[in-house]
Structures are given as structure tokens and as C-alpha cells.
Amino acid sequence: MIATVSQENKTKASQYMHWAKTRSQARFNLATSGMANLKLKELPASIDDLEITGEGGYGYRPLIEAIAGRFKVEPASVVTAAGTTFANHLALATLLEPGDEVLMESPVYEPLLALAEYLGARVRRFQRRFENGFAITPDEIERNMTAQTRLIVVTNFHNPTGVMTESETMRRVGELAAANNARVLVDEVYSEMLFSEEAQSAFHFGERFVVTSSLTKAFGLSGLRCGWILAEPQLAERMWRLNDLFAATPVHAGERLSLIALKSLPEIGLRAKARLDEHRELLNTFLDSRDDLEAIRPQVGSIMFPRVKTDSADELINLLREKYETSVVPGRFFEMPAHFRIGMGGDSEVFREGLDRLGQALDELR
Ligand SMILES: Cc1ncc(COP(=O)(O)O)c(C=O)c1O
């Protein structure tokens, strides 16, 4: 499918983000894609560690050095931003001019699509297919690129399906971009859930790659808004300068807390991994027991994207919410209405009960 978006369709809002903020809450919330939020008291921070005002300039140097150290990159390649959301904004706005062509995965995390439309880009799509395990296939990208494609945008792991892209495939995408004088933006916010000793990033696959991420999903630290972009230094410089037109100066107390959090990631990550492994097993057992659902089942991460065997999961989703007080994310936000997204990062009791209720709702609809 190739969908082009004209200037008239330009939006200044994200339908999904609005829904997530106003409609996703429920007693049994399976709609959240990240780990449950940590409390301030779970960080080794005291009020004496904080300060309101930094030295000014482009980011808090110790934080930039900590992020650079984590990914083994030059500090000049690091730009900090308010979450992956604003990192994506700075990256896309720097990489695209109005009218430029961008190639985006489908299904896609809707705010990325809305952002590209808002920036006046011409959006083309390439498919990640259920039948193919929602994998990225370089052939599919090549088929949908044109000589005008300036940027390819992917998420890794993929939101909504949770599927991880292997390094070899990502490198191949980089080669396709290079041959076209284009770049690749990889939103890596879920890759943090590899919890590996050495943080992984597609940034190391070459100068064509720009990546974004944050402490939000894997560590339950959304509230810190500690996001970043890794890009080659000239591009990074342009992003800092663009930010002068937006946020200009970061919240310094947030920068200080983020630095403290970064030093605690190994312990926070261990706990998160244990919870996800346990919940993934529960979800796999649940899916084994259902012949009315089909799902690609990644071995990593915090989300899965099952589908019902009819055209739409809306009836199930509404029943779940209204009678069973349980929320999942409707697949329509990802252009796939037969699907729904389940998040595994929440509290264990809530997760178990939510799955049980999902089973009851499915039984009722048989
Ligand atoms: C792919 C992707 N990118 C970015 C975000 C937002 O991350 P942050 O809270 O760091 O802005 C999300 C949240 O759902 C996401 O799924």
C-alpha cells in the first residue's frame, strides 16, 4: 500500500496521544506500553543533589557525557530532548524540509506519522506484514522508495507489534538509504528493553543513521522526560540550534535527576527484565489457550499485538472496557482494526487479572 499525504491533510495533533491521555486509563490497564512508573524515592537522590539553574548553553555537560558514555559515542553526537517524543520532533524537523518525501513503516506509531504530516512532508509507506512476522523486509522498502525519498523512519522494537529488527536487516536498510542519499531515523525507545550490559544502538551502523530514545519505557522514568538523539556532530549541532526555537533551555533539576537515574539503570533494568520475562510467559500461556486470537510473539520487550478473527476488535475492546474495566489499545490507532495492543510492563496483579478478564470477554463473544 502506498498512501501519500497531501498538504491539505496536515494535522496539528495526535489522535493516539489524545486517546492515551484521556481514555486509556482503566482499573486493569493493559494499554500502557512501558514499565510502571517509578517513584522519586526509588532513585538515590536527595534535594541537595538538585539545583534549579544550570550554566546555560547546550545541555548539562555531565548528562551529555553520561549518555555519550553509555553508547560509546562522542558527546558532540548527543542532543538531549524532552522524551523520545521531542527527540523525534527535533530529528524529523532537522532532517526534513516541507515537501520532502519520507518512507514510514506500516503499522506505525501514529505520533510519528502525525509529526511528519505536520512538518509538511510527503509520506509514503512500506508494509510490515503479519504473515511475515511483522518483520522489516529490505525488498519492501526498496520497492516503495523513490529517487525523492530523503528519510526512512522505523521503530525498533516495533510499536505496536514489539518485533525486534536484527542488526543485519538494519544495516541493509542503511545501505538502501545511502544509495539514495537518504537517512534512516530509528526510534529505539523499546530497544532499551534488551537490558544488555552494553547499550545497543543502530547509530553505530554508520553516518546515515540518526536514532532517538529515552529512559521512559524500559525504566519507568517517563516523568523525567530524559530523551536524546544520537546523530553525526554537524546534524546534532543543527538540532541544538533548532531547539533554540522550541524549548531553548532544559529543566535543570530534571537534567540532574536524569543523571542520577542513568547511574542506577543496571539495578532498575534487572527488576524490569524479571517482570517482563514473567509477564511474557503469562501472556504466552494465555495466547496458547485461545483459538480465537492470533499473534506474533516476540521474545523481548513489553508489547504484543494480537488479532481477532473478524474484521474489527472494537466489540471486544468496548466490552472489555465497559463490563470488565480493562483497557487495551485499539488497533485502529495503528491502521489495523482487527488487532489490539497489550502492554506487559505494569503491576503483576493487575496484569494477571487483566488477562483473566480479557479471556472472559472473549468467551462472552464466542
Ligand atoms: C515508538 C515510541 N516512541 C516514542 C514514545 C514516547 O516516548 P517518550 O515518553 O520518551 O516521549 C513512545 C511511547 O509510546 C513510543 O511508543
The ligand as an SDF file (V2000), in Angstrom:
LIG
                    3D

 16 16  0  0  0  0  0  0  0  0999 V2000
    7.8110    4.3810   19.4230 C   0  0  0  0  0  0  0  0  0  0  0  0
    7.6260    5.3750   20.5240 C   0  0  0  0  0  0  0  0  0  0  0  0
    8.3620    6.4850   20.5260 N   0  0  0  0  0  0  0  0  0  0  0  0
    8.2360    7.4070   21.4990 C   0  0  0  0  0  0  0  0  0  0  0  0
    7.3200    7.2580   22.5190 C   0  0  0  0  0  0  0  0  0  0  0  0
    7.2400    8.3130   23.5830 C   0  0  0  0  0  0  0  0  0  0  0  0
    8.3510    8.2370   24.3970 O   0  0  0  0  0  0  0  0  0  0  0  0
    8.7100    9.3830   25.4640 P   0  0  0  0  0  0  0  0  0  0  0  0
    7.8450    9.1700   26.6550 O   0  0  0  0  0  0  0  0  0  0  0  0
   10.1460    9.1480   25.7540 O   0  0  0  0  0  0  0  0  0  0  0  0
    8.4490   10.7000   24.8190 O   0  0  0  0  0  0  0  0  0  0  0  0
    6.5170    6.1290   22.5450 C   0  0  0  0  0  0  0  0  0  0  0  0
    5.5020    5.9640   23.6020 C   0  0  0  0  0  0  0  0  0  0  0  0
    4.5420    5.2430   23.4820 O   0  0  0  0  0  0  0  0  0  0  0  0
    6.6750    5.1680   21.5200 C   0  0  0  0  0  0  0  0  0  0  0  0
    5.9320    4.0530   21.5190 O   0  0  0  0  0  0  0  0  0  0  0  0
  1  2  1  0
  2  3  1  0
  2 15  2  0
  3  4  2  0
  4  5  1  0
  5  6  1  0
  5 12  2  0
  6  7  1  0
  7  8  1  0
  8  9  2  0
  8 10  1  0
  8 11  1  0
 12 13  1  0
 12 15  1  0
 13 14  2  0
 15 16  1  0
M  END
$$$$
